[in-house]
């Protein structure tokens, strides 16, 4: 079975759900950003989640993407992506 592929970006994108991975005080977290315009009327304002456990953040981003039929991109400046989530690539 082919792995899912996710584009790595340097900042949240206006045309995709952005899963941001980061670290603070040695603890890894995830945050989800979704532009209101992308949500097709489901959101009045742009949405940014609280900090989540990384796996919970990944699963929540996938659920949201499936629900509103939107792509996911990943902001991961610290190299925290987990290979079992899929392939992370950077567009040339």
FIGULUM-379057 format. One record per residue: x, y, z of N, C-alpha, C in turn; residue number from 1. Coordinates in steps of 0.05 Angstrom, whole numbers. Each point is the difference from the previous one (the first is absolute). Layout:
N
{{X,Y,Z},{X,Y,Z},{X,Y,Z},NUM};
...
This chain:
92
{{17,-24,0},{-17,24,0},{18,25,0},1};
{{-6,19,-17},{15,24,-2},{-5,18,24},2};
{{21,13,9},{-2,19,22},{-13,26,-9},3};
{{-15,12,17},{-11,27,-6},{23,19,-1},4};
{{-2,21,-17},{21,20,-4},{-11,27,10},5};
{{17,14,14},{-7,27,10},{22,19,-7},6};
{{-7,23,-10},{19,20,-8},{10,16,25},7};
{{26,3,2},{11,16,21},{2,29,-9},8};
{{-9,19,17},{0,28,-6},{13,15,23},9};
{{6,26,-5},{14,16,20},{-19,17,16},10};
{{-25,3,-9},{-20,16,15},{-28,-10,-8},11};
{{-20,6,17},{-28,-9,-7},{-8,10,-27},12};
{{-16,-17,-14},{-8,6,-27},{-30,8,-1},13};
{{-7,19,-17},{-28,8,-1},{-19,-19,-14},14};
{{12,-20,-14},{-17,-19,-16},{2,-29,11},15};
{{8,-3,25},{3,-27,12},{-2,2,30},16};
{{-6,-23,12},{2,-3,29},{30,-3,6},17};
{{10,15,19},{29,-1,7},{3,-14,27},18};
{{15,-21,0},{7,-14,25},{28,10,7},19};
{{2,14,22},{26,11,9},{11,-17,23},20};
{{25,-8,-2},{12,-15,21},{22,17,13},21};
{{2,-1,27},{20,16,13},{7,-12,27},22};
{{19,13,13},{9,-9,27},{2,24,18},23};
{{-6,-5,25},{3,20,21},{7,-15,26},24};
{{21,9,12},{9,-12,26},{4,-30,-4},25};
{{10,-9,-23},{6,-28,-5},{-24,-17,-6},26};
{{-23,13,-2},{-25,-15,-6},{-10,7,-28},27};
{{-7,-21,-15},{-10,4,-28},{-30,4,0},28};
{{-9,19,-17},{-28,5,-3},{-7,4,-29},29};
{{-26,-1,-5},{-11,6,-27},{-22,21,2},30};
{{-3,15,-21},{-21,20,-1},{-12,-1,-29},31};
{{-26,4,-2},{-14,-2,-25},{-10,28,-7},32};
{{4,9,-25},{-11,25,-9},{-17,-6,-25},33};
{{-24,12,0},{-18,-4,-23},{-12,27,-7},34};
{{5,10,-24},{-12,25,-9},{-31,-3,-3},35};
{{-15,20,9},{-29,-2,-1},{-10,-4,-28},36};
{{12,13,-19},{-8,-2,-28},{2,-28,-11},37};
{{19,-15,10},{5,-28,-8},{-22,-18,10},38};
{{-13,7,22},{-19,-17,14},{-28,0,-12},39};
{{-4,14,-22},{-26,0,-14},{-24,7,17},40};
{{3,21,17},{-22,9,16},{-2,-13,28},41};
{{17,-20,6},{0,-13,26},{13,18,21},42};
{{16,20,-8},{13,18,19},{-6,28,-7},43};
{{-3,17,20},{-5,29,-5},{28,14,-1},44};
{{18,-9,17},{27,12,2},{21,-22,-5},45};
{{24,8,-7},{22,-19,-1},{3,-14,26},46};
{{6,-26,-1},{3,-16,24},{29,-8,5},47};
{{9,3,25},{26,-10,9},{-5,-15,26},48};
{{8,-25,1},{-4,-16,24},{19,7,22},49};
{{-7,-9,24},{19,0,22},{22,-20,-6},50};
{{21,0,16},{21,-20,-3},{-11,-27,7},51};
{{6,-20,-17},{-10,-27,3},{24,-19,1},52};
{{-5,-24,11},{21,-21,-2},{4,-5,-30},53};
{{24,-6,-9},{5,-3,-29},{-18,-19,-14},54};
{{-4,-24,11},{-17,-20,-14},{-29,9,-1},55};
{{-9,12,22},{-28,11,0},{-3,22,-21},56};
{{21,18,-2},{-1,21,-20},{-1,-11,-28},57};
{{17,-20,-6},{0,-12,-26},{-27,-12,-7},58};
{{-11,-16,18},{-25,-13,-4},{-23,20,-4},59};
{{1,21,16},{-21,21,-2},{2,14,-26},60};
{{24,6,-10},{3,13,-25},{-10,-17,-23},61};
{{5,-26,1},{-9,-19,-21},{-31,-1,1},62};
{{-11,-2,24},{-30,-1,2},{-12,25,-12},63};
{{11,23,7},{-11,26,-10},{3,1,-30},64};
{{23,-8,-11},{5,1,-28},{-20,-18,-15},65};
{{-5,-24,11},{-19,-18,-13},{-28,12,1},66};
{{-7,13,22},{-27,11,4},{-5,23,-19},67};
{{19,18,-4},{-5,24,-17},{14,-3,-28},68};
{{11,-24,-5},{12,-6,-26},{22,21,-7},69};
{{20,3,18},{21,19,-3},{28,-14,3},70};
{{20,11,-13},{27,-11,3},{13,8,27},71};
{{19,-16,8},{16,6,24},{29,5,-8},72};
{{12,21,11},{28,5,-3},{12,0,28},73};
{{26,-3,2},{14,-3,26},{22,21,3},74};
{{-1,15,22},{21,18,8},{16,-13,21},75};
{{25,-7,-6},{16,-17,19},{29,9,-1},76};
{{6,23,11},{27,11,0},{20,-15,17},77};
{{-11,-16,20},{18,-14,18},{4,-30,-7},78};
{{-11,-9,-23},{3,-28,-8},{-14,-19,19},79};
{{-24,5,8},{-15,-16,20},{-20,-20,-13},80};
{{-2,1,-27},{-18,-17,-14},{6,-30,6},81};
{{-21,-16,3},{3,-29,5},{-5,-15,-26},82};
{{19,-16,-7},{-1,-15,-26},{-25,-17,-3},83};
{{-11,-10,22},{-24,-18,-3},{-25,16,-7},84};
{{1,27,0},{-22,16,-9},{-1,2,-30},85};
{{22,-5,-14},{1,2,-29},{26,13,-8},86};
{{1,7,-26},{24,12,-11},{-2,31,0},87};
{{20,13,11},{1,29,0},{19,8,-23},88};
{{-9,17,-18},{16,9,-22},{-1,30,-3},89};
{{19,11,-13},{1,29,-5},{-2,5,-30},90};
{{-18,17,-8},{-4,7,-29},{24,16,-9},91};
{{10,-6,-24},{24,14,-10},{-7,26,-12},92};
